[in-house]
């Protein structure tokens, strides 16, 4: 077995939930990182006794190297976390951070930061997907689809940024903007001669858990003058 040149000193801490961080401050190369990860997995494979029962556990390891992968603590943790998530769906596996993961992590970090100002900077826009009858092609309803016009990255898909909004709680504010904008656009449709077209919008469970959603919805409909039966609320698929 290949061993690092010197004894290893570890610092173990619980990060959150079932995630733990191991900090080793005397590694010299990625080869040492491989050895450490394999040692950890080998130790965990050994069953241990809990009361009268023999218990076996599994884990996955994501590893990153300072300063090759990141030069500060926050980014180093993000790199290790990105590597660990590459192990999803498997057990007893380790993955080392690489350049492809770096690009994804940097994009994730950029989107997370700039989402905080996307709404006040009016970078969101609603696109509408029409639904028509097969008999005469008449549009009877539409679905509102949010898009983010990022000043550098261009049009960003909601597949990327909606989970970030859900995670930091900003989905509530953005979700309310979606409803209000949808109601305004429904009113414009009425003025343009389409008074019967209905519009569906996605609503996050986070919004529904807020005690004021019902009152907010009533106010949005009242302000726009739109009949309530023209607005369809759908729970986001991920929930």
Secondary structure, DSSP 8 states (H G I E B T S, - for coil): ----SS---EEEEEEETTEEEEEETT--SHHHHHHHHHHHHHHHHS-EEETTEEE----EEEE--TTTT-SSHHHHHHHHHHHHHTTTT-SSEEEE--HHHHHHHHHHHHHHHHHHHHTTTT-EEEEEEEEE-TTT--EEEEEEEEEEEETTTEEE-HHHHHHHHHHHSTHHHHHHHHHHHHHHHHHHHHHTT-TT-EEEEEE-HHHHHSTTHHHHHHHHHHHHT--GGGEEEEE-TT-
